[in-house]
């Protein structure tokens, strides 16, 4: 007897598809750890996982989505923290405090996986903006800004506050210009304070 789909729940994954997904993600993660994110190609991942390259493309679509899937576990923890974790990052704090905590936590999140994020965000160039995580960040920041300044163009301001956390600029500031993470966080807080006065 076949299980019927439940509204609001993702369709059940076949056992063989789930097994292939785990093999592909494990192969990609090992390749990234051993040789850096730039070494990830769909063909190499398919060979390392022991599946056809078509399987990798059908499952993930492109290299950016594959890298985002590798990033996904850490991302789930971060999203859980700001959606339902304790304040000030989670609900229950003043929106200004939540916004500051979110920007600081997102800077830490970017620091942890900056090379992977850079690769995912730049292949293709608009990949950052079509990713569900970015859309969630933008919606969250816009919501907090709307609570602080209901008259503001929160959609624009949310993008403006998130722009410094694009992996390419973040890595340029950290590695090329030698800015410490605390300096980056302080700059983000200054931006947020200027926008929320």
GROMACS elastic network, one bead per residue, 0.5 to 0.9 nm:
[ bonds ]
;  ai    aj funct       b0    kb
    3    12     6  0.89361   500
    5     8     6  0.89763   500
    5     9     6  0.75530   500
    5    10     6  0.82442   500
    5    11     6  0.64100   500
    5    12     6  0.78843   500
    6     9     6  0.56524   500
    6    10     6  0.80506   500
    6    11     6  0.79696   500
    7    10     6  0.82946   500
    9    12     6  0.84864   500
   10    13     6  0.85494   500
   13    16     6  0.83579   500
   13    17     6  0.64564   500
   13    18     6  0.61288   500
   14    17     6  0.51812   500
   14    18     6  0.61565   500
   14    19     6  0.85911   500
   15    18     6  0.51128   500
   15    19     6  0.61148   500
   15    20     6  0.86418   500
   16    19     6  0.50013   500
   16    20     6  0.61529   500
   16    21     6  0.85376   500
   17    20     6  0.51036   500
   17    21     6  0.60816   500
   17    22     6  0.86782   500
   17    59     6  0.87646   500
   18    21     6  0.50153   500
   18    22     6  0.62690   500
   18    23     6  0.86703   500
   19    22     6  0.52695   500
   19    23     6  0.62898   500
   19    24     6  0.86895   500
   20    23     6  0.50355   500
   20    24     6  0.60598   500
   20    25     6  0.85600   500
   20    49     6  0.78358   500
   20    50     6  0.87700   500
   20    51     6  0.74160   500
   20    55     6  0.83483   500
   20    56     6  0.88142   500
   21    24     6  0.51629   500
   21    25     6  0.61422   500
   21    26     6  0.84882   500
   21    56     6  0.83690   500
   21    59     6  0.75735   500
   22    25     6  0.52019   500
   22    26     6  0.59679   500
   22    27     6  0.84652   500
   22    49     6  0.89834   500
   23    26     6  0.51503   500
   23    27     6  0.60551   500
   23    28     6  0.85569   500
   23    48     6  0.86271   500
   23    49     6  0.53202   500
   23    50     6  0.79998   500
   23    51     6  0.85956   500
   24    27     6  0.51647   500
   24    28     6  0.61374   500
   24    29     6  0.85734   500
   24    45     6  0.65293   500
   24    46     6  0.68235   500
   24    48     6  0.78920   500
   24    49     6  0.51740   500
   24    50     6  0.83407   500
   24    51     6  0.79683   500
   24    56     6  0.72518   500
   24    66     6  0.87889   500
   25    28     6  0.50641   500
   25    29     6  0.59963   500
   25    30     6  0.84947   500
   25    45     6  0.84955   500
   25    49     6  0.83219   500
   25    66     6  0.76808   500
   25    67     6  0.86447   500
   25    69     6  0.72588   500
   25    70     6  0.59908   500
   26    29     6  0.51308   500
   26    30     6  0.60882   500
   26    31     6  0.85093   500
   26    49     6  0.77581   500
   26    70     6  0.82056   500
   27    30     6  0.52156   500
   27    31     6  0.61023   500
   27    32     6  0.85927   500
   27    44     6  0.89656   500
   27    45     6  0.59507   500
   27    46     6  0.81604   500
   27    47     6  0.89188   500
   27    48     6  0.57909   500
   27    49     6  0.54755   500
   28    31     6  0.50982   500
   28    32     6  0.61150   500
   28    33     6  0.85872   500
   28    37     6  0.88211   500
   28    40     6  0.66915   500
   28    41     6  0.87294   500
   28    42     6  0.89364   500
   28    44     6  0.86606   500
   28    45     6  0.56808   500
   28    46     6  0.88735   500
   28    48     6  0.81917   500
   28    49     6  0.82604   500
   28    66     6  0.79809   500
   28    67     6  0.77641   500
   28    70     6  0.72643   500
   29    32     6  0.51172   500
   29    33     6  0.61170   500
   29    34     6  0.85797   500
   29    37     6  0.88026   500
   29    67     6  0.85265   500
   29    70     6  0.63030   500
   29    71     6  0.89736   500
   30    33     6  0.50808   500
   30    34     6  0.60574   500
   30    35     6  0.84430   500
   31    34     6  0.51945   500
   31    35     6  0.58309   500
   31    36     6  0.70548   500
   31    37     6  0.76224   500
   31    39     6  0.69752   500
   31    40     6  0.66688   500
   31    44     6  0.88271   500
   31    45     6  0.77703   500
   31    48     6  0.86426   500
   32    35     6  0.54310   500
   32    38     6  0.76610   500
   32    39     6  0.66928   500
   32    40     6  0.65985   500
   32   116     6  0.82531   500
   33    36     6  0.58146   500
   33    37     6  0.76784   500
   34    37     6  0.89732   500
   34    39     6  0.89928   500
   35    38     6  0.76978   500
   35    39     6  0.59438   500
   35    40     6  0.84904   500
   36    39     6  0.58113   500
   36    40     6  0.77987   500
   36   115     6  0.79687   500
   36   116     6  0.83880   500
   37    40     6  0.56672   500
   37    67     6  0.82468   500
   37   115     6  0.66336   500
   37   116     6  0.58117   500
   37   118     6  0.88736   500
   37   119     6  0.66321   500
   38    41     6  0.80563   500
   38   115     6  0.87020   500
   38   116     6  0.86208   500
   38   119     6  0.69834   500
   39    44     6  0.85464   500
   40    43     6  0.85606   500
   40    44     6  0.69134   500
   40    45     6  0.67898   500
   40    63     6  0.76489   500
   40    67     6  0.83614   500
   41    44     6  0.53472   500
   41    45     6  0.61812   500
   41    46     6  0.85671   500
   41    63     6  0.67989   500
   42    45     6  0.52163   500
   42    46     6  0.60994   500
   42    47     6  0.86852   500
   42    53     6  0.65470   500
   42    56     6  0.67155   500
   42    57     6  0.73927   500
   42    62     6  0.76393   500
   42    63     6  0.63856   500
   42    66     6  0.84042   500
   43    46     6  0.51601   500
   43    47     6  0.62796   500
   43    48     6  0.86682   500
   43    52     6  0.83548   500
   43    53     6  0.56676   500
   43    56     6  0.83998   500
   44    47     6  0.51327   500
   44    48     6  0.60982   500
   44    49     6  0.84879   500
   44    53     6  0.85408   500
   45    48     6  0.50819   500
   45    49     6  0.59765   500
   45    50     6  0.84206   500
   45    51     6  0.85937   500
   45    53     6  0.80312   500
   45    56     6  0.79409   500
   46    49     6  0.51342   500
   46    50     6  0.59839   500
   46    51     6  0.51492   500
   46    52     6  0.57154   500
   46    53     6  0.50573   500
   46    54     6  0.84243   500
   46    55     6  0.78146   500
   46    56     6  0.62812   500
   47    50     6  0.50965   500
   47    51     6  0.63233   500
   47    52     6  0.72544   500
   47    53     6  0.76025   500
   48    51     6  0.79262   500
   49    52     6  0.86641   500
   51    54     6  0.82663   500
   51    55     6  0.65548   500
   51    56     6  0.75578   500
   52    55     6  0.53152   500
   52    56     6  0.69106   500
   53    56     6  0.51270   500
   53    57     6  0.63436   500
   53    58     6  0.86198   500
   54    57     6  0.50625   500
   54    58     6  0.59537   500
   54    59     6  0.83939   500
   55    58     6  0.51442   500
   55    59     6  0.60168   500
   55    60     6  0.84730   500
   56    59     6  0.52170   500
   56    60     6  0.59501   500
   56    61     6  0.73921   500
   56    62     6  0.83773   500
   56    66     6  0.83390   500
   57    60     6  0.52987   500
   57    62     6  0.61384   500
   57    63     6  0.84618   500
   57    66     6  0.88833   500
   58    61     6  0.56786   500
   58    62     6  0.87976   500
   59    62     6  0.89411   500
   59    66     6  0.85618   500
   60    63     6  0.74944   500
   60    64     6  0.84633   500
   60    65     6  0.55531   500
   60    66     6  0.53906   500
   60    69     6  0.81130   500
   61    64     6  0.83037   500
   61    65     6  0.64855   500
   61    66     6  0.75958   500
   62    65     6  0.55361   500
   62    66     6  0.64204   500
   62    67     6  0.88881   500
   62   123     6  0.83346   500
   62   124     6  0.89340   500
   63    66     6  0.50014   500
   63    67     6  0.61979   500
   63    68     6  0.85830   500
   63   119     6  0.86731   500
   63   120     6  0.73451   500
   63   123     6  0.69677   500
   63   124     6  0.88038   500
   64    67     6  0.52040   500
   64    68     6  0.61838   500
   64    69     6  0.86585   500
   64   119     6  0.69668   500
   64   121     6  0.69082   500
   64   122     6  0.76851   500
   64   123     6  0.55005   500
   64   124     6  0.72481   500
   64   127     6  0.69199   500
   65    69     6  0.61564   500
   65    70     6  0.87429   500
   65   120     6  0.70459   500
   65   127     6  0.85104   500
   65   131     6  0.83882   500
   66    69     6  0.51001   500
   66    70     6  0.65324   500
   66    71     6  0.87832   500
   66   120     6  0.81825   500
   67    70     6  0.50758   500
   67    71     6  0.62854   500
   67    72     6  0.85709   500
   67   116     6  0.67492   500
   67   117     6  0.79304   500
   67   119     6  0.75212   500
   67   120     6  0.56965   500
   68    72     6  0.59110   500
   68   116     6  0.80396   500
   68   117     6  0.76703   500
   68   120     6  0.62260   500
   68   121     6  0.89468   500
   68   131     6  0.84261   500
   69    73     6  0.79254   500
   70    73     6  0.72301   500
   70    74     6  0.88324   500
   70   116     6  0.86718   500
   71    74     6  0.60560   500
   71    75     6  0.63496   500
   71    76     6  0.89874   500
   71   113     6  0.77248   500
   71   116     6  0.73890   500
   71   117     6  0.79510   500
   72    76     6  0.60941   500
   72    77     6  0.88192   500
   73    76     6  0.52381   500
   73    77     6  0.67118   500
   73    78     6  0.89592   500
   74    77     6  0.52767   500
   74    78     6  0.64447   500
   74    79     6  0.88102   500
   74   109     6  0.83126   500
   75    78     6  0.50756   500
   75    79     6  0.61523   500
   75    80     6  0.85273   500
   75   109     6  0.81204   500
   75   133     6  0.79011   500
   76    79     6  0.51672   500
   76    80     6  0.60595   500
   76    81     6  0.86021   500
   77    80     6  0.51705   500
   77    81     6  0.62825   500
   78    81     6  0.51551   500
   78    82     6  0.66749   500
   78    83     6  0.86964   500
   78   105     6  0.80921   500
   78   106     6  0.81546   500
   78   109     6  0.75063   500
   79    82     6  0.54662   500
   79    83     6  0.59652   500
   79    84     6  0.83296   500
   79    85     6  0.89161   500
   79   133     6  0.83773   500
   79   136     6  0.86770   500
   79   137     6  0.87958   500
   80    83     6  0.52143   500
   80    84     6  0.57292   500
   80    85     6  0.62695   500
   80    90     6  0.85258   500
   81    84     6  0.57740   500
   81    86     6  0.71797   500
   81    89     6  0.67470   500
   81    90     6  0.60211   500
   82    85     6  0.57106   500
   82    86     6  0.79863   500
   82    87     6  0.83385   500
   82    88     6  0.86182   500
   82    89     6  0.50981   500
   82    91     6  0.73432   500
   82    98     6  0.84887   500
   82   101     6  0.89188   500
   82   102     6  0.70256   500
   82   105     6  0.89615   500
   82   140     6  0.88576   500
   83    89     6  0.81652   500
   83    90     6  0.56817   500
   83    91     6  0.69182   500
   83   140     6  0.87336   500
   84    87     6  0.87914   500
   84    89     6  0.87010   500
   84    90     6  0.53450   500
   84    91     6  0.62815   500
   85    88     6  0.86723   500
   85    89     6  0.68842   500
   85    91     6  0.70170   500
   86    89     6  0.64243   500
   86    91     6  0.66965   500
   86    92     6  0.77223   500
   86    93     6  0.88541   500
   87    91     6  0.56646   500
   87    92     6  0.57280   500
   87    93     6  0.54284   500
   87    94     6  0.89185   500
   87    97     6  0.87062   500
   87    98     6  0.72935   500
   87   101     6  0.87369   500
   88    91     6  0.70356   500
   88    92     6  0.70799   500
   88    93     6  0.50590   500
   88    94     6  0.76232   500
   88    95     6  0.86703   500
   88    97     6  0.60345   500
   88    98     6  0.50779   500
   88    99     6  0.85961   500
   88   100     6  0.86315   500
   88   101     6  0.62088   500
   88   102     6  0.84157   500
   89    92     6  0.87680   500
   89    93     6  0.76974   500
   89    97     6  0.78034   500
   89    98     6  0.50911   500
   89    99     6  0.77046   500
   89   100     6  0.82932   500
   89   101     6  0.51447   500
   89   102     6  0.57042   500
   89   105     6  0.79629   500
   90    93     6  0.73557   500
   90    98     6  0.70334   500
   90   101     6  0.88201   500
   90   102     6  0.86331   500
   91    94     6  0.86834   500
   91    95     6  0.88578   500
   91    98     6  0.77974   500
   92    95     6  0.86487   500
   92    98     6  0.86378   500
   93    96     6  0.82082   500
   93    97     6  0.63774   500
   93    98     6  0.60662   500
   94    97     6  0.52844   500
   94    98     6  0.62180   500
   94    99     6  0.86791   500
   95    99     6  0.59946   500
   95   100     6  0.85858   500
   95   143     6  0.89616   500
   95   144     6  0.54638   500
   95   145     6  0.76052   500
   95   147     6  0.66452   500
   95   148     6  0.65248   500
   96    99     6  0.51267   500
   96   100     6  0.62928   500
   96   101     6  0.85940   500
   96   144     6  0.74596   500
   96   145     6  0.81362   500
   96   147     6  0.88701   500
   96   148     6  0.69883   500
   96   192     6  0.84371   500
   96   193     6  0.82911   500
   96   196     6  0.76737   500
   97   100     6  0.52031   500
   97   101     6  0.60828   500
   97   102     6  0.84786   500
   98   101     6  0.50275   500
   98   102     6  0.59279   500
   98   103     6  0.85841   500
   98   144     6  0.76227   500
   99   102     6  0.50478   500
   99   103     6  0.62177   500
   99   104     6  0.86161   500
   99   140     6  0.89397   500
   99   141     6  0.68501   500
   99   144     6  0.65051   500
   99   145     6  0.79510   500
   99   189     6  0.87312   500
   99   192     6  0.76402   500
  100   103     6  0.52975   500
  100   104     6  0.62296   500
  100   105     6  0.85800   500
  100   185     6  0.89806   500
  100   188     6  0.80562   500
  100   189     6  0.60174   500
  100   192     6  0.72067   500
  100   193     6  0.86496   500
  101   104     6  0.51804   500
  101   105     6  0.60160   500
  101   106     6  0.84635   500
  102   105     6  0.50988   500
  102   106     6  0.59608   500
  102   107     6  0.85047   500
  102   141     6  0.83072   500
  103   106     6  0.50710   500
  103   107     6  0.61525   500
  103   108     6  0.87098   500
  103   161     6  0.84116   500
  103   162     6  0.81727   500
  103   165     6  0.87467   500
  103   185     6  0.73460   500
  103   188     6  0.67508   500
  103   189     6  0.74841   500
  103   192     6  0.87069   500
  104   107     6  0.51127   500
  104   108     6  0.64150   500
  104   109     6  0.86651   500
  104   182     6  0.89875   500
  104   184     6  0.88707   500
  104   185     6  0.56537   500
  104   186     6  0.85580   500
  104   188     6  0.77556   500
  104   189     6  0.80301   500
  105   108     6  0.50405   500
  105   109     6  0.60979   500
  105   110     6  0.85969   500
  106   110     6  0.60176   500
  106   111     6  0.84363   500
  106   165     6  0.76792   500
  107   110     6  0.50827   500
  107   111     6  0.61162   500
  107   112     6  0.87370   500
  107   165     6  0.66997   500
  107   170     6  0.85640   500
  107   181     6  0.76988   500
  107   184     6  0.77416   500
  107   185     6  0.67022   500
  107   188     6  0.88809   500
  108   111     6  0.50260   500
  108   112     6  0.63333   500
  108   181     6  0.80268   500
  108   185     6  0.88650   500
  109   112     6  0.53283   500
  109   113     6  0.68430   500
  109   114     6  0.81812   500
  110   113     6  0.56075   500
  110   114     6  0.51226   500
  110   115     6  0.88637   500
  110   117     6  0.73654   500
  110   165     6  0.70994   500
  110   166     6  0.83425   500
  110   167     6  0.69611   500
  110   170     6  0.78800   500
  111   114     6  0.52703   500
  111   115     6  0.86989   500
  111   167     6  0.87600   500
  111   170     6  0.81937   500
  111   171     6  0.84095   500
  111   174     6  0.89776   500
  111   181     6  0.79998   500
  112   115     6  0.86272   500
  113   116     6  0.54330   500
  113   117     6  0.60884   500
  113   118     6  0.85747   500
  114   118     6  0.59501   500
  114   119     6  0.85932   500
  114   167     6  0.57780   500
  114   168     6  0.84177   500
  114   170     6  0.78818   500
  114   171     6  0.69678   500
  115   118     6  0.50665   500
  115   119     6  0.63438   500
  115   120     6  0.86715   500
  115   167     6  0.75209   500
  115   168     6  0.89107   500
  115   171     6  0.81374   500
  116   119     6  0.52065   500
  116   120     6  0.61698   500
  116   121     6  0.85135   500
  116   167     6  0.87430   500
  117   120     6  0.50024   500
  117   121     6  0.58129   500
  117   122     6  0.84284   500
  117   128     6  0.86728   500
  117   166     6  0.83292   500
  117   167     6  0.59089   500
  117   168     6  0.86756   500
  118   121     6  0.52020   500
  118   122     6  0.61587   500
  118   123     6  0.87797   500
  118   166     6  0.77868   500
  118   168     6  0.58774   500
  118   171     6  0.83433   500
  119   122     6  0.54785   500
  119   123     6  0.64336   500
  119   167     6  0.85455   500
  120   123     6  0.58540   500
  120   124     6  0.81113   500
  120   127     6  0.68618   500
  120   128     6  0.72602   500
  121   124     6  0.72036   500
  121   125     6  0.64778   500
  121   126     6  0.70492   500
  121   127     6  0.50207   500
  121   129     6  0.81183   500
  121   131     6  0.85857   500
  121   166     6  0.79052   500
  121   167     6  0.73284   500
  121   168     6  0.84688   500
  122   126     6  0.68759   500
  122   127     6  0.62321   500
  122   128     6  0.72390   500
  122   168     6  0.85223   500
  123   126     6  0.75832   500
  123   127     6  0.62165   500
  123   128     6  0.88209   500
  124   127     6  0.53914   500
  124   128     6  0.86424   500
  125   128     6  0.74396   500
  126   129     6  0.56884   500
  126   130     6  0.67963   500
  127   130     6  0.53685   500
  127   131     6  0.62565   500
  128   131     6  0.54758   500
  128   132     6  0.87924   500
  128   133     6  0.86034   500
  128   134     6  0.65836   500
  128   166     6  0.80208   500
  129   132     6  0.80828   500
  129   133     6  0.88205   500
  129   134     6  0.60943   500
  129   135     6  0.69593   500
  130   133     6  0.86440   500
  130   134     6  0.73808   500
  130   135     6  0.72935   500
  131   134     6  0.55520   500
  131   135     6  0.65698   500
  131   136     6  0.88446   500
  132   135     6  0.50979   500
  132   136     6  0.61386   500
  132   137     6  0.86440   500
  133   136     6  0.50732   500
  133   137     6  0.61849   500
  133   138     6  0.86186   500
  134   137     6  0.50039   500
  134   138     6  0.60958   500
  134   139     6  0.85298   500
  134   162     6  0.87331   500
  135   138     6  0.51051   500
  135   139     6  0.61196   500
  135   140     6  0.85525   500
  136   139     6  0.51087   500
  136   140     6  0.60655   500
  136   141     6  0.85722   500
  137   140     6  0.50931   500
  137   141     6  0.60713   500
  137   142     6  0.84095   500
  137   158     6  0.83783   500
  137   162     6  0.80430   500
  138   141     6  0.52222   500
  138   142     6  0.59424   500
  138   143     6  0.84587   500
  138   155     6  0.74391   500
  138   158     6  0.54950   500
  138   159     6  0.63878   500
  138   161     6  0.89389   500
  138   162     6  0.74185   500
  139   142     6  0.50807   500
  139   143     6  0.60593   500
  139   144     6  0.86995   500
  139   155     6  0.78776   500
  139   158     6  0.77246   500
  140   143     6  0.51098   500
  140   144     6  0.63532   500
  140   145     6  0.86608   500
  140   158     6  0.84674   500
  141   144     6  0.51531   500
  141   145     6  0.60905   500
  141   146     6  0.84675   500
  141   154     6  0.80433   500
  141   155     6  0.86380   500
  141   157     6  0.85228   500
  141   158     6  0.54571   500
  141   159     6  0.86108   500
  141   161     6  0.82100   500
  141   162     6  0.84855   500
  142   145     6  0.50382   500
  142   146     6  0.59677   500
  142   147     6  0.86328   500
  142   153     6  0.86548   500
  142   155     6  0.57625   500
  142   156     6  0.84329   500
  142   157     6  0.73258   500
  142   158     6  0.52097   500
  142   159     6  0.85866   500
  143   146     6  0.50536   500
  143   147     6  0.63808   500
  143   148     6  0.88136   500
  143   154     6  0.76335   500
  143   158     6  0.89142   500
  144   147     6  0.51531   500
  144   148     6  0.64119   500
  144   149     6  0.86147   500
  144   154     6  0.87517   500
  145   148     6  0.50202   500
  145   149     6  0.57514   500
  145   150     6  0.73499   500
  145   152     6  0.77393   500
  145   153     6  0.89092   500
  145   154     6  0.59845   500
  145   157     6  0.80046   500
  145   158     6  0.76393   500
  145   195     6  0.84731   500
  145   196     6  0.70881   500
  146   149     6  0.50997   500
  146   151     6  0.74790   500
  146   152     6  0.69802   500
  146   153     6  0.84181   500
  146   154     6  0.61265   500
  147   150     6  0.59170   500
  148   152     6  0.89709   500
  148   196     6  0.64283   500
  148   197     6  0.85030   500
  149   152     6  0.55475   500
  149   153     6  0.88649   500
  149   154     6  0.82228   500
  149   195     6  0.87656   500
  149   196     6  0.65637   500
  149   197     6  0.82174   500
  150   153     6  0.84431   500
  150   154     6  0.81614   500
  151   154     6  0.83607   500
  152   155     6  0.86983   500
  152   156     6  0.89102   500
  152   157     6  0.79978   500
  153   156     6  0.56937   500
  153   157     6  0.62864   500
  153   158     6  0.86595   500
  154   158     6  0.57960   500
  154   159     6  0.85482   500
  155   158     6  0.53268   500
  155   159     6  0.65874   500
  155   160     6  0.88221   500
  156   159     6  0.53477   500
  156   160     6  0.62719   500
  156   161     6  0.88096   500
  157   161     6  0.61205   500
  157   162     6  0.85627   500
  157   195     6  0.77117   500
  158   161     6  0.52086   500
  158   162     6  0.62318   500
  158   163     6  0.86103   500
  159   162     6  0.51342   500
  159   163     6  0.59868   500
  160   163     6  0.52679   500
  160   164     6  0.78218   500
  161   164     6  0.68085   500
  161   165     6  0.81363   500
  161   188     6  0.74084   500
  161   191     6  0.71259   500
  161   192     6  0.70156   500
  161   195     6  0.89039   500
  162   165     6  0.54486   500
  162   166     6  0.71573   500
  162   188     6  0.89941   500
  163   166     6  0.55697   500
  163   169     6  0.82592   500
  164   167     6  0.82181   500
  164   168     6  0.89587   500
  164   169     6  0.61846   500
  164   170     6  0.63669   500
  164   184     6  0.87354   500
  164   188     6  0.77977   500
  165   168     6  0.82773   500
  165   169     6  0.68961   500
  165   170     6  0.56229   500
  166   169     6  0.56724   500
  166   170     6  0.60115   500
  166   171     6  0.85724   500
  167   171     6  0.58883   500
  167   172     6  0.83609   500
  168   171     6  0.53441   500
  168   172     6  0.61290   500
  168   173     6  0.86918   500
  169   173     6  0.61407   500
  169   174     6  0.85142   500
  170   173     6  0.52823   500
  170   174     6  0.61255   500
  170   175     6  0.84834   500
  170   184     6  0.82876   500
  171   175     6  0.56037   500
  171   176     6  0.73273   500
  171   177     6  0.88963   500
  172   175     6  0.55015   500
  172   177     6  0.63245   500
  172   178     6  0.82815   500
  172   179     6  0.89117   500
  173   176     6  0.58807   500
  173   178     6  0.62243   500
  173   179     6  0.55557   500
  173   180     6  0.83437   500
  173   184     6  0.79915   500
  174   177     6  0.60629   500
  174   178     6  0.50295   500
  174   180     6  0.62290   500
  174   181     6  0.71119   500
  174   184     6  0.81957   500
  175   178     6  0.51722   500
  175   179     6  0.73120   500
  176   179     6  0.82176   500
  179   182     6  0.82283   500
  179   183     6  0.62463   500
  179   184     6  0.68453   500
  180   183     6  0.52429   500
  180   184     6  0.65282   500
  180   185     6  0.88314   500
  181   184     6  0.50696   500
  181   185     6  0.62317   500
  181   186     6  0.85994   500
  182   185     6  0.50556   500
  182   186     6  0.60770   500
  182   187     6  0.85853   500
  183   186     6  0.50253   500
  183   187     6  0.61666   500
  183   188     6  0.86506   500
  184   187     6  0.51376   500
  184   188     6  0.63074   500
  184   189     6  0.87407   500
  185   188     6  0.50685   500
  185   189     6  0.62470   500
  185   190     6  0.86657   500
  186   189     6  0.50737   500
  186   190     6  0.62190   500
  186   191     6  0.87069   500
  187   190     6  0.50408   500
  187   191     6  0.62740   500
  187   192     6  0.86508   500
  188   191     6  0.51063   500
  188   192     6  0.61906   500
  188   193     6  0.86056   500
  189   192     6  0.50030   500
  189   193     6  0.60406   500
  189   194     6  0.85480   500
  190   193     6  0.51095   500
  190   194     6  0.61908   500
  190   195     6  0.86949   500
  191   194     6  0.51870   500
  191   195     6  0.63305   500
  191   196     6  0.87131   500
  192   195     6  0.51671   500
  192   196     6  0.60960   500
  192   197     6  0.86841   500
  193   196     6  0.51978   500
  193   197     6  0.61389   500
  194   197     6  0.58082   500
